[in-house]
């Protein structure tokens, strides 16, 4: 047994979720919610770092978690430069790129920044990120768009994809590198990747990009209509990005981005809610079929990951369209915090090497 602990930190738009793990056991779990008026004080997302750091340190001290018991501080990986899969020490170059938003600005950019700040206040801790959103293993064919001025990017839930893939491989007594998989992960967006021998060779650009719509994101939109809207004079660039990333999907159609509320609406007989939910399942299944083609019809399993798959109706509405392609396994409990913590445990066990950004 390893007596050192792992602190995992996942900053999101309106909250910061933290957990302390000892081996595979959760010692402490808390979602720190932030009021809109508190965050409005800051002009940019990186400026929230001290505010959120202080709240985390306050939680640790108030709950009497010994500071010297934490050896690894894992932050959620943000939009840094494209990199290989792995666990990275947070260094000054990474922090500079997180603050600058070299590939975009997202609350997850705070993950590495806050992890470094907290590790500096703990006597034996170091800060890391694992498999950030910009893990890039795309094959050359996957990058081609149709116009040489544009190239497809790899921006997706790499952390969850890699963690679920390794978990599935371990349960089946093989290695991740032995397998060909299609993995679906749902959070605020939907990412669907073709995994071939340990690499994600094709995946939809989840952040302001393409793929199925989600609970609040638009996914792929008709390009011509989008261009006409952008140049109509009725909407600013900022408003358009907010519409695409925060005000579409379930939220636009049904007035809520909470999938549990949508399921409640469906149980209450709301036909529109059921139709839109089925449309999301339809788009996910259709994209899975595309990744199956990328793998040339050779797929060991299709993995469905994320909290929305607690709903059997929703999972079944996808599975019925894809289960003839490959066996389907569902992982509804796989979340970011657990994935980060288990990467930290791999470090403590000596099962993973630390990479330099």
C-alpha positions in Angstrom: 0.0 0.0 0.0 1.2 3.5 -0.8 0.8 5.9 2.1 1.0 9.1 0.0 -2.0 10.8 -1.3 -3.2 12.4 -4.6 -5.0 15.7 -4.9 -7.0 16.0 -8.1 -8.3 19.4 -9.3 -10.9 19.9 -12.1 -11.8 23.6 -12.6 -15.0 24.1 -14.6 -16.9 27.2 -15.7 -18.9 27.7 -12.5 -17.3 25.3 -10.0 -14.0 23.7 -9.0 -14.2 20.0 -8.1 -11.5 18.5 -5.9 -10.8 15.1 -4.5 -8.1 13.5 -2.3 -7.3 9.9 -3.0 -5.3 7.3 -1.1 -4.5 4.5 -3.4 -7.9 3.9 -5.2 -10.0 5.2 -2.3 -11.5 8.6 -2.1 -10.6 10.3 1.2 -12.3 13.6 0.4 -14.5 14.9 -2.4 -16.0 18.4 -2.8 -17.5 20.6 -5.5 -16.8 24.2 -4.7 -19.4 26.3 -6.5 -18.7 29.8 -7.7 -21.3 32.5 -7.9 -21.5 34.4 -11.1 -20.9 37.7 -9.4 -17.7 36.3 -7.9 -16.2 35.3 -11.3 -17.3 38.5 -13.0 -14.6 40.4 -11.0 -12.0 38.8 -13.2 -11.4 40.0 -16.8 -9.9 36.6 -17.9 -10.1 33.0 -16.8 -6.4 32.8 -15.7 -7.0 35.7 -13.4 -9.2 33.4 -11.3 -6.2 31.3 -10.2 -5.5 32.9 -6.8 -9.3 33.0 -5.9 -9.8 29.3 -6.7 -6.5 28.3 -5.1 -7.4 29.9 -1.8 -10.7 28.2 -1.7 -9.1 24.8 -2.3 -6.4 25.3 0.4 -9.2 26.4 2.8 -11.1 23.1 2.1 -7.9 21.0 2.7 -7.1 22.8 6.0 -10.7 22.9 7.3 -11.0 19.1 6.7 -7.7 18.4 8.5 -6.0 16.7 5.6 -2.3 16.7 6.5 -0.4 18.8 4.0 2.6 16.5 4.1 0.4 13.5 3.1 -0.1 14.8 -0.5 2.7 13.9 -2.9 0.9 14.4 -6.2 -1.3 17.3 -7.3 -3.0 16.5 -10.6 -4.6 19.4 -12.5 -7.0 19.1 -15.5 -5.0 19.6 -18.7 -6.0 22.6 -20.7 -5.6 24.0 -24.2 -1.8 24.0 -24.5 0.2 23.1 -27.6 -0.4 19.7 -29.2 1.4 16.9 -27.4 1.8 13.2 -27.1 -0.3 11.2 -24.6 1.2 10.9 -21.1 1.7 12.6 -17.7 3.5 15.9 -17.7 5.2 17.9 -15.0 3.8 21.4 -14.8 6.6 23.8 -15.7 6.8 27.5 -16.4 6.5 27.1 -20.2 3.3 25.2 -19.7 1.9 27.9 -17.3 2.8 30.6 -19.8 0.9 28.8 -22.6 -2.1 28.1 -20.3 -2.3 31.8 -19.4 -2.0 32.8 -23.0 -4.5 30.3 -24.3 -2.3 29.2 -27.2 -5.1 27.0 -28.6 -8.1 28.7 -26.9 -9.3 29.7 -23.5 -11.2 27.3 -21.3 -11.7 26.9 -17.5 -9.6 23.8 -17.8 -6.6 26.0 -18.5 -6.6 26.8 -14.8 -5.9 23.1 -13.9 -2.1 23.2 -14.3 -1.8 26.8 -13.0 -3.7 26.0 -9.8 -1.9 22.6 -9.4 1.4 24.4 -9.5 0.4 27.0 -7.0 -1.0 24.4 -4.5 2.0 22.1 -4.9 4.3 25.0 -3.9 2.4 25.3 -0.6 2.7 21.6 0.2 6.0 20.3 1.7 6.3 17.1 -0.5 4.1 17.7 -3.5 4.7 18.2 -7.2 2.2 19.3 -9.9 1.2 17.4 -13.0 -1.3 17.1 -15.8 -2.3 14.0 -17.7 -3.6 13.6 -21.2 -4.8 17.1 -21.8 -7.5 18.0 -24.4 -4.8 18.6 -27.0 -3.3 15.1 -27.2 -2.6 14.8 -30.9 -2.1 11.3 -32.5 -4.1 11.9 -35.6 -3.1 10.1 -38.8 -2.3 12.4 -41.8 -5.6 11.5 -43.6 -7.6 12.6 -40.5 -6.2 16.2 -40.7 -7.4 16.9 -44.3 -10.4 19.2 -44.4 -11.1 20.0 -48.0 -9.3 23.3 -48.1 -5.5 23.7 -47.5 -6.1 26.9 -45.4 -7.7 24.7 -42.7 -6.6 21.6 -40.9 -8.5 19.4 -38.5 -7.3 19.6 -34.9 -7.2 17.0 -32.2 -9.1 18.6 -29.3 -11.1 16.1 -27.2 -11.6 14.4 -23.9 -8.2 12.6 -24.1 -8.0 12.0 -20.4 -11.2 10.0 -20.2 -10.6 8.2 -23.5 -7.2 6.9 -22.4 -8.3 6.0 -18.9 -11.4 4.0 -20.1 -9.3 2.3 -22.8 -6.8 1.1 -20.2 -9.5 0.0 -17.8 -11.2 -2.0 -20.5 -7.9 -3.6 -21.6 -7.0 -4.5 -18.0 -10.4 -6.2 -17.5 -9.8 -8.3 -20.6 -6.2 -9.2 -19.8 -4.7 -7.4 -22.8 -2.9 -4.1 -23.2 -4.4 -0.9 -24.7 -1.8 -1.2 -27.4 -3.2 -4.6 -28.5 -6.7 -3.1 -29.2 -8.7 -1.4 -31.8 -11.5 0.6 -30.2 -14.2 3.2 -30.8 -14.7 5.3 -27.7 -17.5 7.8 -27.0 -17.2 10.2 -24.0 -19.8 12.8 -23.0 -19.4 15.8 -20.8 -20.4 19.3 -21.9 -19.4 18.1 -25.4 -19.3 14.7 -27.2 -16.0 13.2 -28.4 -15.8 10.0 -30.5 -12.4 8.6 -31.3 -10.9 5.7 -33.3 -8.2 4.1 -31.1 -5.7 1.9 -32.9 -2.9 0.2 -31.0 -2.7 2.8 -28.3 -3.2 5.9 -30.4 -6.3 8.0 -31.2 -5.9 8.2 -35.0 -9.1 10.1 -35.7 -11.4 12.1 -33.4 -13.9 14.9 -33.9 -12.7 18.4 -32.9 -14.9 18.6 -29.8 -14.1 22.2 -28.6 -15.8 24.7 -30.9 -15.5 22.2 -33.7 -17.4 19.2 -35.1 -19.3 16.1 -34.3 -22.6 15.5 -32.6 -24.4 18.3 -30.7 -24.4 17.9 -26.9 -26.2 19.3 -23.9 -25.0 22.8 -24.6 -22.8 22.7 -27.7 -23.9 22.8 -31.3 -21.5 20.3 -32.9 -21.3 20.4 -36.7 -23.5 23.1 -38.2 -24.4 23.8 -41.9 -21.4 25.9 -43.0 -23.3 28.2 -45.4 -25.9 29.1 -42.8 -23.2 29.7 -40.2 -21.3 32.0 -42.5 -24.4 34.0 -43.4 -25.2 34.4 -39.7 -21.7 35.5 -38.9 -21.8 38.3 -41.5 -25.4 39.3 -40.9 -24.4 42.1 -38.5 -26.9 40.7 -36.0 -24.3 38.8 -33.9 -20.8 39.5 -32.7 -17.9 37.0 -32.8 -18.1 36.6 -29.1 -21.8 36.0 -29.1 -21.4 33.5 -32.0 -18.8 31.5 -30.1 -21.0 31.5 -27.0 -23.9 30.3 -29.0 -21.9 27.4 -30.4 -20.2 26.3 -27.2 -22.7 27.3 -24.4 -26.1 28.0 -25.8 -26.9 25.2 -28.2 -27.9 21.5 -28.0 -30.3 20.5 -25.3 -30.1 24.0 -23.8 -31.3 25.7 -27.0 -34.0 23.1 -27.9 -35.3 22.2 -24.4 -34.3 25.1 -22.1 -32.0 23.0 -20.0 -28.5 21.5 -20.3 -29.0 19.0 -17.5 -29.5 15.5 -19.0 -31.2 14.3 -15.8 -33.9 17.0 -16.2 -34.4 16.0 -19.8 -34.9 12.4 -18.7 -37.5 13.6 -16.2 -39.2 15.5 -19.0 -39.3 12.3 -21.1 -40.7 10.3 -18.2 -43.4 12.9 -17.9 -44.5 12.4 -21.5 -42.6 15.3 -23.2 -42.4 14.2 -26.8 -40.1 17.0 -27.9 -37.6 16.1 -25.2 -37.7 12.5 -26.3 -37.2 13.5 -30.0 -34.2 15.7 -29.3 -32.6 13.1 -27.0 -33.1 10.5 -29.8 -31.6 12.9 -32.3 -28.4 13.1 -30.1 -28.3 9.3 -29.9 -28.7 9.1 -33.6 -25.9 11.6 -34.3 -23.6 9.7 -31.8 -24.3 6.4 -33.5 -23.8 7.8 -36.9 -20.3 9.2 -35.9 -19.4 5.8 -34.3 -20.1 4.2 -37.7 -17.6 6.6 -39.3 -14.9 5.7 -36.8 -15.6 2.0 -37.5 -14.9 2.7 -41.1 -11.6 4.5 -40.1 -10.6 1.2 -38.4 -11.4 -0.6 -41.7 -14.1 -2.6 -40.0 -11.8 -4.2 -37.4 -13.0 -3.1 -33.9 -12.6 -5.1 -30.7 -15.2 -3.0 -28.7 -17.1 0.2 -28.6 -17.0 1.9 -25.2 -19.6 4.4 -24.0 -18.2 6.7 -21.2 -19.7 9.4 -19.1 -22.4 10.2 -16.5 -25.3 10.4 -19.1 -25.0 6.7 -19.7 -26.5 6.0 -16.2 -29.7 6.4 -18.2 -30.3 3.0 -19.7 -32.9 4.4 -22.2 -30.3 6.8 -23.7 -27.5 4.1 -23.7 -29.9 1.6 -25.4 -30.9 4.2 -28.1 -27.3 4.3 -29.2 -26.4 0.6 -28.7 -29.3 -0.7 -30.8 -27.7 1.1 -33.8 -24.1 0.0 -33.3 -24.1 -3.3 -31.5 -23.7 -5.2 -34.7 -20.4 -3.5 -35.4 -18.7 -4.6 -32.2 -19.5 -5.5 -28.5 -20.6 -2.4 -26.6 -19.4 -1.7 -23.0 -20.8 1.1 -20.9 -18.8 3.1 -18.3 -21.2 5.6 -16.7 -19.1 6.3 -13.6 -15.9 7.3 -15.3 -15.3 10.9 -14.6 -12.4 13.4 -14.8 -11.5 13.4 -11.2 -11.1 9.6 -11.0 -9.1 9.6 -14.3 -6.7 12.2 -13.0 -6.3 10.5 -9.6 -5.6 7.1 -11.2 -2.9 8.7 -13.4 -1.4 10.1 -10.2 -1.4 6.6 -8.7 0.4 5.3 -11.7 3.1 7.8 -10.9 3.3 6.8 -7.3 3.5 3.1 -8.3 6.3 3.8 -10.8 4.1 2.6 -13.7 4.4 5.8 -15.7 7.2 8.1 -16.7 7.0 11.9 -16.3 7.3 13.8 -19.6 8.5 17.4 -20.0 6.5 20.0 -21.8 
